[in-house]
């Protein structure tokens, strides 16, 4: 098995220097002003790519990505907790050359396959019945411990630093998936709806209480939610289920934050979300990422269909970078000019940079992206 130098999530973190302040970012992403396009890298490389680039002569600054010019916003996430607050002690079980086994704070047996992933996969789940849920429900209830000691001072510093002030809430799909698993969740919408409603109602009430108090002290700009509820063939649930189960949760939280000054409700979901975009717009979502072209998320067509209802970031096909420079240019010339013209899009690769991407192609992609953006803006 090949040995890697960079194996963990933290090893793959990238260095960017944000230069866009709060007001410019919010105005741009809400279609109020379109003065300078945004260009960024969302996630960075997959495991193994940095080793490839090192062999191809990458500098240290290229390996940590500080060598590449991006134009992105300064963000600050408040140290408040709207999700699970509690759990079991993590227990190490076994480590081999191929994998690690451990029990996580939810009590799940987790397996991390080395050299292939930075995130472990659950081998079991803690909730099968309502009684199982009631045992861990206290972890999802409101307590004062959900606020860090200096969270208000932190918020003040973020504002002085001209950061976009951000908070997150648990995913209406993703958090329950962590508790009961994807397959059981998809079935439970039909055969255990009371359990799903009970979990969502608890999450909703706690997130509302935390954010209702927080917004008395601080103006929040951006609400973030992670779902990852779709694949290349489409989402794991349809619009009717989203409308029945998840929409009330989204609307309750977003109505509060929007009333108190928030501008962006950003959903992170891989895969083909096209069929769900209308219902999530209804729920309050006005920004999505990473917009994967391989999953039919064509940002040019989506912009044509929804206009200024939906901002996004990502959208540039990561797989194109493993092809030739003519293919890269075709992708950039298709995507960049209409996004520069319309605004409301932070251009970026649509997920982690895949292995097999030549360093020279990534350099070319960065250089040509800026060349096209500057051409389109007359710079």
Secondary structure, DSSP 8 states (H G I E B T S, - for coil): ----S--STGGG-------B-HHHHHHHHTTS--SS-EE--SS-B-TTHHHHHHHTT--HHHHTTTTS--B-B-EEE-SB--S-------EEEEE-SSEEEEE-TTS-EEEEETTT-SS-EESS-S-SSHHHHHHHGGGGS--GGGB-TTHHHHHHHHHHTT-EEEEEE--TTHHHHHHH-HHHHHHHHHH-HHHHHHHHHHHHHHHHHHHHHHHHH----EEEEE---EETTEESS-HHHIIIIIHHHHHHHHHHHHHTT--EEEEE--S--HHHHHHHHHHT--EEE---GGGT--HHHHHHHHGGG-EEEEEE-GGGGGS-HHHHHHHHHHHHHHHHHH--EEEEESSSB-TT--HHHHHHHHHHHHHHHHHHHT-
